[in-house]
Amino acid sequence: MLNKLSQFLNPNTEIPATPPSYYYEGNCPQTGELLRLPRTSLAEAIAEGLMQQLQQNEIYSREGKMYGILLVELPNGEQRVIKAFSGLLNSCSVVEGWVTPIPGREDIALAETRTLANLAAIKQEIITLKQLPEREEYEILFAEFQQQLQIMSLQHSRSKRERQEKRQQLGENITIETIAQLEAESRQQGIERKYLKRRQNEVLQHLQQIINAADTKIRELKQQRRELSRQLQTQMHAAYSLTNFSGKSLSLQQLLPGGTPTGTGECCAPKLLHYAATHKLKPLAMAEFWWGNSSVQDKKQGEFYGACVERCQPLMGFLLSGKHQHSAQVKEEIIHEDQWLIAVNKPPGLLSVPGRYVHNQDSVLSRLRNWYDVELMTVHRLDQETSGILLLAKDVFTHSQLNQQFQERKIHKVYEAILAGNLIINEGVIDLPLWGNPENRPYQTVDLERGKPSLTHFRVIKKEGDYTRIEFIPLTGRTHQLRVHAADVRGLGMMILGDKLYGCSTESSRLYLHARELSFQHPHLGENLYLQTKTPF
């Protein structure tokens, strides 16, 4: 069930940095909190990869239906993909590699088999009644009588015109005997017409009675079929048990006591979310699309659709309840939060923002966006290997104000690091311009001609054997500024411990660089905000 991203995407596939195009959302039944799960550009790219797989096998084109993928995170942080189809796939509910149906159907398997057999028998009886030989016989005889009546009407019309012409020709010379003869002819033709219609009724009446009885029986059978289907649906919805991320399980009947449309619980979204919740998988993003021939006018193959209003949307609030519990580890790292901004103690090895490619989408920003319902924005970034304080804004204005403070060097930053060596100088300033070769990113070098101004203050905190604990205060914020200023011979000439990119060969479990302190003027409160974390090494 747990597919690797590489099964749908090339590892070098670039993922556009665009906001989610849609949110699956609903209010938590207990708290009323609005819960949301995004359809991200990564989820859409995975779904498009699945479309390419479906296109290679004609069985998926035989019948139109919704398909979906859910991007999940395993307890070890690895991202995987699960996939589902709505209803049955070529009359099968369980297909290898696809998410299994929501449990409960097996509990009423015997009743379902009996009901389906009865429904099939009713369907066949209706077909038989619709194909009664008397219907065809009636249609043939009725057509023959209609043809005879039409021929008779033409003959009578012609005779009537001839009588009228004869009256006009004779005028005042017409005799009483002639008038009587013409009237008798007209009466005789009327009698002939009435006789033919009476004969038609006599012949067709018996057939019509048989057909009417069959139609009455068909209506009764259809009503019986609706009632059996309703009873089966009620049984199924009482048996179907959905589980959310809080670990709570409820039947469809309990969730929707007012009644549920046919097919509720069999769509992609509920199947995917139930499977993720019962297997302790953290939901990150979901996407659903239509594939195959469409009997529904508003559904087009290959297009994305949201949760269906009648069957899925009413379940979203319950199904998404508790999903934030899987993001608790990220939220525990928040050291400050108000209505405008968030400060996080970023762990080492985690990106600040999603990368360009499939394999590096996990980040502080993506994790927090999975928790919050606002479009969070990072104000600055930390290297993936660097730990420490990362600042994020909850709105555009706050982001703009903080970004301006960074540009004007009004934000005070303090880093702590361990150097792989014994530094002789106790404090000073490093002023070395840095340049990044576009053909060797993200590696930076000191370049006096092409480099951008880069300024760092440093102060030795403590010397520990062959290592030096040091404090950095960068006045500019260039990529890898502290790492290059430490490693370059024109700087400290001593690599930060664990910095393999810049030549440190000493074995270590991480990069020993931590963003310890951050202070700035709060853009809304006007007061100075000072943030500090404990150095983890």
N, C-alpha and C positions, 0 to 999 in steps of 0.2 A: 504493500500500500504506500509506503514511504519512498517516493521517487526523488532522485537527485535532480537538482536544477539543470545539470548537464544533459539530462534526458530530453529537455525541452529547449534548451538554449546553448548556444556556443559560449564558452567562458569569456570570449572577447566581445560579446554583444554589448554595445553601449546602451545604457538605460537613461533616457532623458530625465533631467531633474525638474519634473513638472509636478504640481500639486495633484492629489488624487482626483480622478474624474467623477467619482461617485462614492457615497458612503452607505453601507448597510447599517441601519440604525434602528433603535427602539428604546423605549424607556424601561428601566429596571422595575419589575413589578413590586419589589420591596421598597426601594428608596426613591423611585421616580427619576433617578439619574439618567440622562441621555447617554446611551452607549453606542459607539460607532466603530465600524470596521471598514477600512478604506479599500477601494479598488485602485491600486497604484499602477504606475507605468510598468513596474516590474511584474506585477500580477497579470497585466494585460499582455506583456511580452511572453510570459509563460503560457498563457491561454492560447496565444497565436501559434506557439510551438506545438501545442496539443492539436490545434486545428490542422496543422500540416500532417500530423500523424493520422488524424481521422480521414483526411483526404486520400490517403494511400490505401484505404480499405473500404470497399463499396458497401459493406454491411452497415456502416454508419450513415450512409446516405439514403437507405431504404425508407426510413421514417424520420420525420423531423422531431427534434426534441431539444431541451436545454441541457447543456453540459457545463461543468464548473470545475475550477481549481481553487484550492486553499493553500496559501503559503504559510507554513508553520515552522516553529522553532522547537527543536528537541531540548530536553533538559540540559544537554551539554553545550547548547548554543548553536548547534549546526542547523542550517535551514533545509527543509525538505518540502515536497509538494504532494498533496493528495488530490485525487480527482474523483468526480462523481457524475452520474447521468440521472435525469429525472425519470421516474416511473420505471418501466421495463425496457430493456434493450433486446430487441428481437425476441420478445416474450420471456426473457430471463431477468430475474431480479438480482441474481448474484453472478458477477462476471469477474474473472481473475484480473487483478490489478486495479479494480475500481472499488470505491468505498461500498461496504455492504449496506443493505437497507436498515432503517431504524428498527430495533428489535420490537417484538410483539406480534408480528404477523404470523410467526410460527405457532403461537399459542392458539390461534383460531384457524389453523391450517385445515382441519377436518371440516369445520363449518364453512370455510371459504370454498373448499372443494365441492361440497354438497350444493352450496348456493350457486357456484359457477356452473355446475352441471344442470341445475334447474333453470338458470338463465339461458343456457345453451338450448335446452329443450323448448323453452318458451319462444326463443328466437326462431327455432326451426318450425314450430307450429304456426307462428305468424307468417313465415315465408310460405308455408303450405297453403294457408288460408288466402294469402295474396295471389297465389298461383292456381286457384280453383279453376277447373275446366269450364264451369258455368260462366265465369267472367268473360272468357274468350268467345264462348257460344253466344252470350248476350250481345257482345260487341258486333259479332258477325251478323246476327239476325236484325239487330237494331239498324245497322248500316243498310241491310237489304230493304227493310221497310221504308227507311228514309229515302232510298233511291226510288222505290215504287211511288211514294208520295210526291216526290219531286217530278217524276214523269207524268203522274196524274194531274198535278197542278199545272204543268205546261199544256197538257191536252185540254183541260177545262178552261184555261185562260184563252186558248185559241178558239174554242167553241163559243166562249162568251163574246169575243170580238166579232165572230161571224154572225151571231144573233143580233148584236147591235147594228152591224152593217146592213143586215136584212131589214130591220125595222126602219132604218134611214132610207133605204131604197124604195120600200113600199110606201112609206110616209102615211098619208091619209087613206090610201087604198088598201091598207092592211086589213085582213079579215079577222073576225073573232076566232075562227078556227086556227089561223096561223099563230095568233097570240097565244092561244092555249097550247099549241104544239111547242112553241119556243119555251114557255114556262114549264111545261112538263119535262123538256129536255134538261132545263136548269135544275129542277128538283131531283131528277134522276142522277145527275152528276154529284149533287150534294149527298145523296144517299150512298153513292159509291164511295165517296171520301170518308163518310162516317163509318161505313162498314170496314174499310181498310184499317182505320185507326182502332176500331174495336177489336179487330182481329190481331193487330199489333199488341195491344194491351193484354189480350188473352194469352198470346204466345209468350210474351216477355215477363208477365207478372210472376209466374212461378220461378223463373230464373232470378228476378229481382229480389224475391223473398229470400232465396238461398244466399244471394250476395249480401243483403242487408244483415242477415243473421251472422254471416262471416265477419262483416265489418264490426258488428257489436262485440263479437268474440275477440277480435283484434284489439279493440279499445280496452276490454277487460284484461286481456293478457298484458298489454302495455302498462296498465296501472299496476298489475301484479308484479311485473318486472321492476317498475320504479320502487315499489315497496320492498321487494327483496334486496335491491341494490342499496336502498336507504338503511335497511336493517344490517346488512353486511358492513356498510360504511360505519355505522354506529358501533358495531362490535370491534371493527378494526381500530377506530379512534379511541375506544376504551382500552384496547390492548397496547396500542403504540405508546411507547414510553420514551420521552425526550429527556436528555440530560444536559445541563448547562455547565459552565466552567466553575460554578460554586459547588458542583457535585450534587445538585438537587435534581431529582427526576419527577416528572409529571406526565400523565397521559394527555393525548390531544383533547380528549373529552374534558379533562380538568382545566386545560389551558384555554379552551374555547367552548365553554358550556352552552353558549347560544347556538351552537351548530357549526359545522365545518364543511366547506365545499369538497367535492370529490377530488382526491389526489393530494389533500393536505398531508404534509409529512413525507411525501415522496419526491419532492423537488430537490435540486442540487444543494441549495444553501442549508436547509435543515440537516440533510444527511452529512454534509461536510463538517458542520459545526458540532453536531452530536458526536461524530467519530473523533474529532479533535479533543473534545471535552472528556470523553471516556478513555482516551489514551494519553492524557496529560500532555497534550501538544499545545503550545502557545500560538494562537492565531495572529498572523501579521497582516495579511491582505487576501482578498478574495475577488474572483472575477467569474461571471457567468455569460455564456453566449449560446446562440441558436445554431444548430447544424442539421442539415438534411432538408428534405422537401418540407414545405410549409403549407399546412391547411389553415393556418392562422394568417390573416392578411397583414397584420402589423409585425410579423416576425420575418427577418431576413437572415439567410445563412451568413455566418461569420461576423455578425454584429453583436455588440455587448448589450446586455439588459440588466436592470436592477431586480430587486426582490419583487415577485408578483404581489399585487395589492391584496388579493383575496386569500391566498393560501400561505404565503411566506411572511409577508410584512407583519401580520399580527403575532408571529412567533419570535420576531427578532429580539425584542426586549428581554424575553426569558432566556433565549439561547445565548445571548451575549453576556448575560449576567455572570460576573465572576471572572471575566476574561482579563481584567486588570490585575488579578492575583498573580498571573504569570509574569507581569511586568514589575512585580514588587521589588525585585532586586535593583532595577534601575531607579525606582522612586526612592529607595532607601539611600541612594547616593546624593539626593537633593539636599544641599546645605542651606539654601535660602530660596524662598518663593513668596511672591506677592501677586497681585492681580496684573502686573505688567511684565515681570521678568522671573527667570529661574536661574539659579546657579547650581551646577552639578559637579560633584567630585568624580571626574572621569577616570575609570580604571585604565591601566596600561593595556595596549593591544586592541583597543576599540577605537574605530574611526570617530572623528567629531561629526562628520556628515557622510552620507552615502557616497561611495565612489562611482566611477563611470561605468564599471562593468558588473556583470552578474555576481561574481564571487565576492564583491566588496560592498554590498548594500547595507549590511548591518552596521549601525552607528548609534551614537547617543541621540542624534536628531530623530532617526527613524524609530527608535525604541520609545522615545518620549511622545512622538506624534501618535504612536499606537495607544498611548495612555490618554493624552489630552485631546480635546475637541477643537482646539484652536490651531492655526497654522504657525507653529513655532518656527523661529529663525535664529540661527547661530550668529552672534555678534562678532566672534573671532573663532579661531581654531587652535587646537593643540595637535601636535604630531601623534600619529597612531600609537607609538611606543611611549609617549609622555603621559603621565598621569597628572591629575590636579584639577583646578577650578576652570570650568567652562561656562560661559555666560550665554544665555538664550533669551530672546525677547518674545513676548506673546502678541505683539501687534507691530504694525509698520512704523508708527510714530516712535515707539520706544526703541525699536531697532535702529531707526535713523539717528536718534539722539545719542545713543550709546556708540554707534559706529563713528559719529562725528567726534566724540571724545577720544576714541582710539586714534583717529587720524590726526587729531590735534595733540596727541601724546599727553592727554590729561588723566588717563587711567594708569594707576600705579600697579605694577606687577612685580612679584618676587618669586623666584624659582629657587629650589634647592636641588643640588646634585652631588654626586660623588665622582671625583676624577680618578682615573686609573694611574695614579702616580703621586709623588710628594711635591706639591707646589711650594716654591721658595717665597714668592711674593705673597703678601697677605691681602692686599687690595689694590684696585686700580680701575682703569677704563680701557676697553678695547674698542678701537675705531677702525674697522675694516669693512670696506664695501663688498657686498655679496652679489654674485651673479649665478643664475641657474641656466645651465646649458639645456635648451629645449630638446636636444637629442639624447639627453641623459637625465631625465627627470626621475626623482625629485632632488637629485644630487646638486649641492651648491658648492661654489668655490669663491675664494677671495679674488676679486678682479678689480684692480685699481682704475681701469679704463671704463669697463662696461658695468661694473657693479653699482648697486644702489646703496646709499649711505646706511650704515648699520652701526649702532652704538650700544655698548653693554657695560654696565658697572658690575664689579664683582668684589666679594669679600670672603676671605677664608673663615669658616666657622670653627673647624676642628681638623686636626691631622690625626689620622687613624692608621698607623703603620705605614704601608705603602700606598695608602689612599688619602685623598683630601676631600673633606666635606666642605662644600662651597655654596655661597649664596649669589645668585645672579639677579640683577635688576635691568632688564632690557628697556631701553628708551625708544627703540624701534621694534617693529614686529615682522622681521623678514623670516622667510621659510628656513628652518634649521639654523637660525641665527646663533643660538647658544651653543649648539653642537659644533658648528664650524669655528666660531670664535674660540672655543675650548681646544679643538683639535689642531688648528692651523699653527704652524711654528711662529707666525707673526702675531698670534694671539697668546694663548697659554701654552700651546705646544703639548697638550695633554688631553687625550680623549675622555669623554664621559664614559664611565663604566657601563659596559653592555652595548655601546654604540658601534655595532659591527659595520654599519654603512661607512663610517669615517675611520675605520681601521683598528678598533679595539679588539684584540685577540683574546682577552681574558674571558674565561667562561663565566656566564652570569645568566640569571633567569629572566632579566628584564633590562630595560634602559633605566639607569638611575638618574632620572630627571623628573622633577615634580613641581607643578605650578602651585605653590604653597599659599600665596596671598594675592588678593585683588581688591583694590579700593577705587571708588569713583563717586561722582555726584549722581544721586538718584534723579533721573530725568523728570519724575513727577513729584516727588516729595521735597526735592531741593536740598536734602541733607546728604552728607557724605556717608556712603555705605562701605564698611570694611568687612571683608570676608577672609577667613583663614581656615586651612585644613591641616591635619597632622600629616607630616611626611611619613610615608609607609615603609621607609627603609632607614 
